Each structure stands twice: as structure tokens, then as C-alpha cells.
């Protein structure tokens, strides 16, 4: 009996040693990888078109992060389906810190409620890295629309239900307008676009009546007189365009607020040491004078924090957007 058991125990011990050795090697490899990271260019995937607020902010941050980490950070635009295509690409990328997502409230909060099925699990596919900041949106109309104020537009939409058309190319653009319509008890017709700049072109040209978009896309056109700004979607007036009232002020509402935010996520399973290196670099960039001055006019506000703080924010925002989408009666696609 003794001679029979001895080899079995030896085999078990050998197997245990092999398993433990493999695990130790994996930990050591991950540690070495984190210590040498980054040693090649990093891809920052922007899930929206070039020229969008996400794109502009991603490029400014990427340039600074590149200086801090001493490796190129290359921005790639993978636009489509409210950011889903770019997010899916990152979700399925290697968790090594060399492919990151410049996500928004579209990709990391609202898509779960807007789509019947996502090709990834929004709650578990990403590792939160760092929060970049937020911007309010501007509600604007084509110059030929007779409404001079948001109140006028609501009256117009009530007189002729569904006749007012609005453009949307992202979740924040769609939901902000649908929630406004819901709270004002009006019906408008949505015209979907693939990109914010394309929607902006059609607003100027009169192909659509209304467009609610971030300051990066909208403010220059309002300032140039190419479209008429009616209100901002934040709870306070913006220093960048203080003459525009908030939606709450314009319509006598209390609880309307929808802002676009931007944050960096990595594929789930990315080593924590790499996440912390990226977080530190992004937080340094968020305090950079050039970035702050460049985007101040767009109402962009940075808020450096930890990966865990971003995880908590994403959870809260997912619940907030789910409620807004449900109350606006937006049907999942």
C-alpha cells in the first residue's frame, strides 16, 4: 500500500509545483511587463468621428500623455453605432495597456440601455483608468427656424407635433433632446447621423431644424452666427457663452441636466500596475495649463481622480442614463 501511495503523492506534488511555478512565472511576467511599460506606441481608440469633442480632447490629452510616458500615443477613430464599434474593438483587444478607449457617457453608461444587445458586457468588459472631464451641450436651431427662444420652439412643436426635426449622432445628443421633449411634453422627429460634424453641416444647411451638441462642435457655429443657440444643458450658465440660459431657466424646469463626459478605459484584465501608470499620466495631463486654457472656452472641466472613483462614477451614470432613457420612452435599437 505504501509503495502504491508514494508515486501518487509524488505526482500530486509535481503537479502542484508545476501549477505554482506557472502562476509565479505569470506574476513575474506581469510585474516585469508593468515595470517596462510602455516600451512601444499606445493606441487610443476614439469611438467617434474626427472633429468631435471626444476626438479633440483625446488628441490634446494624448500629446501630453506621450510626453509623460515617453512613448507615442496614437489616436485612431473607429466611429459608428453611438460609439459601440470603437468600444467593442477595445473590449476585445489584448489587456496589455497598449490599446485604450477614450470613452464617454455613450459607450460606458447609456449604450446598455439604448441597445437590445451589445457585443460585449458593458459592466465587465473594461477596466476604468481615469476620468478626463465633462462639457455641457448647446441646444441650437437653424437660422431660418422662426423660434427665437426655447420656449418659442416648444410652442411651435406643440402646434405642429413631429414637424420639428432634430439631429443626433451620439447618445448624449439623442437622449438630451428626447428628455427635453419628454419634460416639455412635445414630440419631435429624430434624424440620426454618423457623426456630429455631419449633423452640424445639415443644421447650418437647414436639412434639420434642431441639434443639441457639445461646445466643441456647436459653440464656434453659434459665435459665428451660422446657427442660433437657444440654451445650455447644464444646471448653471456657461462662462463660455453666458448670454444663453439653461434649459431649466428657459422652460421653467427644475431637474433638467445632461452633460457629456470623457474618460479612459482599458480592456478588462489589464494589470493594475499598468492602470496606475496610465492614471498618473492622465491626471498630470488633466492639470496641464495648455489643456485647461485650450478647452476652457468649450466649458470643459477636468476632474483628476482614481480608477476606483471612475468605476463608481460609471456605475452611477449607467443608472442615471437608464432612468433618462426609460422616462424619455426611447426604444432600444
ABEGO torsion letter per residue (X at the ends): XAAAAAAAAAAAAAAAAAAAAAAAAAAAAAAAAAAAOBABBBBBBBABBBGBAAAAAAAAAAAAAAAAAGBBBBBBBBBEGGGAAAAAAAAABBBAGABBBBBBAAAAAAAAAABABBABBAAAABBBABBAEBBBBBBBBBAABABABAAAAAAAAAABBGABBBBBABAAAAAAAAAAAAAAGBBBBBBBBABAAAAAAAAAAGABABBBBBAAAAAAAAAAGABBBABBABABBBAABAABBBAAAAAGBAABBBBBBBBBBBBBGBBAAAAAAAAAAAAAAAABAAAAAAAAAAGBBBBBBBAAAAAAAAAAAAAAAAAAAAAAGBBBX
